[in-house]
């Protein structure tokens, strides 16, 4: 809890950190651990975690750079899942940069994308791999510019990466395939159901009234009305008989 000072010997040297982990690791760790305006506690474990993540991204791109195939279309379920996550991540970072400046949540979103890329690696087409690695590199540039420049060259791109335009997201691709409907009884959340987007109100009402978690709450009650907000919630209003 003491203030950082040379006399107390509790200063973390930026030069030492860069020598051990690299500048990108230091930047990623600091932005992930706390917002820029807040204090943070330096931890070796946190720095090592950021260092492992940098290496993980580098290995993925260098291992798959020669699998990139231009043109074509997404073919597999893994392709579609990665494209959806990719465009959701771009949307997340774009919104963070335009409003909140919460870099820790931006970095967390990138980490989630990388986890999915590793899980789906063997099933991805060359087309989706190329799109994912290119856009991942552009998303990393504000946080890890040296890594991004290395990846840009590995992908055969020319020109400094920081001069490239920010990637745009496709709202349709970023949309989840299923809507997560909140089911309430008298305004209290009692269950959730997953349905395709655009499901009819009658179908949502039926699912809510037959939900195993909701049915016991209807016993001995009279359904006064059912309020349906498409793609969002169903509220069953009940009263005593």
N, C-alpha and C positions, 0 to 999 in steps of 0.2 A: 503493500500500500504506500510505500515511500515514493517520493518524486524521483524521476530518473536524473542522475547527476554523475559526473565523472568522479567526484570526491567519494561517493558512496559505492563506486564500482559496479553500478547496475545498469550501465549504458550498453545497449545493443548496437554495435558498430555496423553501419550500412555496408562499409567496405568488406568487413569480415563475412557478413551475410552473403554478399554477392560472390565472394571468393568460394564460399562453401556450396551455395545453392544456385547462384545465378540471379540476375536482376529480375527476371520474369517470375521466379518463385517468390521472391520478396514482395513483389507487387501483388501477385495473386493472393498470397497469404494475408497481407494487410487489408486488402479490399474485401476479402471473404470473411475475415474475422470480425470486422466492425465497419460501420459507415465511416467515410473520410473525416467527418467532423467529430467523431468520438475517439476516446482513448482506447487502447487495446493492450492486453497483456501478451508479451512475446512468449511463445512456447516453441520448443524444439520440435515437439510432435506436430504442431500445426504447420511449421515450415517444411518438415519432412513429408507431410501429406500433400502439400502443394507441389513439392518437388516430384513426388511419385506421379501426380496427375499430369504434370508437364511431360514427363517421360512416357506416360501411357498414351497421350495424344500423339506424340511424335512417332512412337512405334506403330500405332494404327495407320497413320497416313503413309509412312515410308513402306509399310508392308503391303499396302493396297494401292499405291499410286499407279502401278502398271496395270491395274484391273479396270481403270476408267474406260468406259466406252461411250462416246458421244451419240446422241440421237436415240430413238426408240422410245419406249414407255415403261412405266413401272409394271412388273409382271407378277410379282409374288406378294403374299400377305405381308412378308417382312418389308418389302419395298414400300408398301402403302403405310405401314406402321411408322417406318423411319421418316417418310416424307411428312406425315402428319406431325410427328414430334419435332422435326426440323422446323417446320413453319410455325408451330406453336412457340418454339424457342426464339425464333426471330421476332415474333410478335411480342413475346415477353420482354426481350431486351430492348426493343424499340420503345415500348411503353415505359420501361424503367428509365431509359435515357431521356425521354421527352417530358417526364413528369417527376418521378420520385428520386431518381439518382440513388437507388438502393442497389449498389453494385454487388453486395453479397448475394442477393436473390438472383441477379443476372448470372453470376458465376455458378451458383447452385443449379440453375437451369441448363447451363452448358455441360456441367458434370452429368446431369441426368441424360442428356442427349448422347454423350460419349458412352455411358453405360449401355444404352440401347444399341448403339452402333457395335459395341463389342459383342453383345448378346446375339445380334442378327447378322454378324459379319459374314458367315459362311453362306447365308441365304440371299444376300443382296446382289442385285444386278449391277453391272458396271456403270450403267447410267445413273442409278440412285447413289451409288458410292461416290461418283464424281461430284454430283450436286451436293451431297452431304459434306464431303471433305472441303470443297471450295467454300461453302457458306460457313462451315465451322471455323475455317481459317479467318474469314472476315470478322466473325463474331469474337474471336479470340484477340484480334489485333489491339483493341483498346486496353486489354488487361495483360497481354503477354506479347508485346510487339516483336521481340527477337524470335520467339518461337514461331509466330505467324509468318515472319519473313522467310524463315527456313522452310516452313511447310509450303509456302507459295512457290518457292523454287522447286521443291520436290514434286509439286503438281504440274511443273512445266510452265507456270505463268511468268509473264514478264512485267517489269515495272514494279516500283515499291508498292507493297500491299496497302500501306496507309493512304495511298492516293486512289484506291479503288472505291467505287460507290458502296454505300451501306446496302446490304441485301434487303429486298422487299419480301414480305410474306403474302401468301395467297390466303385470304380469309376462308375460302372454301376448303382448302387443304388443311388449314389449321383447326377446323371444326372437328370435334369428337364425333364418332359415328353414332354413339348412343347418348341420349339425354339422361341425366341423373335426376329423376323426379323425386322431390321431397313430398312425403305423404304426412299430413297433419290431421289431428283430431282436435277440434276446438282450438286450433292455433298452436298446438304442441306437436313437435316432430315425433312421429311414431315409427316411421319406416322410410325406406327409399326403394325406388324401382328404376331399372334401366330399360328404356324404350327407344325405338328409332325416333330421330327428330321428325317433327311434324305429325306425330301420332294424334289421332282424332280425340276430341274431348270425351266422347262417349267411352272410348277404349280406356282412357286414363281414369275415368270415373269407375269403370268396372274393375280395373286392376287395383285401385285403392280400396274399394269396398270388399274385395275378395282377398286382400292381403292377409296372410296368417297372423301378422302382428297387429293388424287393425281390427279383425273380426271380433276378438274377445272384448274389445272396447265398445262394440256396438250392441252387445248383448244387453237386453233390457233398456235399450235406448231407442229414441226415434230420430231418424235422420231428417234434420230440418232442411238442409240444403248442402250441396256439394259445389265448392268453388274451385274451378279449374283454370290454372294459368298455363297455357301450352308450353311444353318444353321446360317447365320450371317446378310447379307444385300443384298438389291437390289438397284442399283443406275440407275435411268432412265436419260439418257442424251438426252436433247431436244435442238432444235434450232428453230429460227423463220422461218416461211414459206417464 
